[in-house]
Amino acid sequence: MNKIYPNAAAALDGVAKSGQLLAVGGFGLCGIPEALIEALKQSGAKDLTVISNNAGVDGFGLGKLLETRQIKKMISSYVGENKEFERQYLANELELEFTPQGTLAEKLRAGGAGIPAFFTKTGVGTIVAEGKELREFDGETYVMEKSLVPDVSLVKAAVADKSGNLRFNLTARNFNPACAMAGKVCIVEVEKIVEVGELAPDDIHLPGIYVHRIVLNATPEKRIEKRTTRPA
C-alpha cells in the first residue's frame, strides 16, 4: 500500500471536510505540520473543531485558520499567544473547551488505545469538572474525562519510512504521537522519507500502523515563537 502523496493538498484530498473533528500536533510552533495546515486552509474546509495544545500565533500555524474563520471550536490547554483567538473568543465568535494540558494528552492517548474514558484528580473543584461525573476512589474525588477520537489527525515528524514508521526530533515529538494514535485517519508531514529498513527498530518512535498518508516537506519554515537573545 502506497502511503506517500505528492504534496499536502493531495494528502488531504478526500479526507479533510467541513464540520470535522481534527487533532493537530505541536506545542507552540514546535513540531507543527506547517504544510498540512496551509493545505487545510486552501481546502476551504470550515466549521472545524480542532484539538491542539494551542492555536499557533497570529498569521502562522493554526492562526491561519482562525484568520479565515475556518475553526468554530478549539479544544486546547493554552491559547495566550494569539490576538485573533482572543478577539474571537471574547466576541463569542469562537467556542473554547479549556482542558488541562496533561488531561488533553491523556484524552488523546486513551482515544488511540481504545479507552473511552478515564478518571483524574486534575480539575476537581474547578470549572473543568462542571457537568462531569465525579467518583470517589480511596477517599479521593476524581472527575471522569471522555477520550478524544478525531476524524483526522495532522502530525509532524522528522523522518518516515515508506511504511509510515516515524521518528520525531527531540521536543518536536510533543503531542504528535498521541495525535497520530487517536485519529481515525492520520496524515503525517515529514522532512525526510527513507526506505523500509533504514530506521533501526529502536529509533522508531511510532509504528506505521497508525499512519495512513505521508507527505514530504523537506524545508519547513520552523518559525521561532519567541526569540530570546543576550548581548554578545
Stockholm file with secondary structure:
# STOCKHOLM 1.0

chainA/1-232         MNKIYPNAAAALDGVAKSGQLLAVGGFGLCGIPEALIEALKQSGAKDLTVISNNAGVDGFGLGKLLETRQIKKMISSYVGENKEFERQYLANELELEFTPQGTLAEKLRAGGAGIPAFFTKTGVGTIVAEGKELREFDGETYVMEKSLVPDVSLVKAAVADKSGNLRFNLTARNFNPACAMAGKVCIVEVEKIVEVGELAPDDIHLPGIYVHRIVLNATPEKRIEKRTTRPA
#=GR chainA/1-232 SS CCCEESSHHHHHTTTCCTTCEEEECCBTTBTCCHHHHHHHHHHTCCSEEEECSSCCBTTBTTHHHHHTTCEEEEEESCCTTCHHHHHHHHTTCSEEEECCHHHHHHHHHHHHHTCCEEEESTTTTSGGGTTSCEEEETTEEEEEEECCCCSEEEEEEEEEETTCCEECCGGGGTTHHHHHHHCSEEEEEEEEEECTTSSCGGGCSBCGGGCCEEEECSSCCCCCSSCCCCCC
#=GC SS_cons         CCCEESSHHHHHTTTCCTTCEEEECCBTTBTCCHHHHHHHHHHTCCSEEEECSSCCBTTBTTHHHHHTTCEEEEEESCCTTCHHHHHHHHTTCSEEEECCHHHHHHHHHHHHHTCCEEEESTTTTSGGGTTSCEEEETTEEEEEEECCCCSEEEEEEEEEETTCCEECCGGGGTTHHHHHHHCSEEEEEEEEEECTTSSCGGGCSBCGGGCCEEEECSSCCCCCSSCCCCCC
//
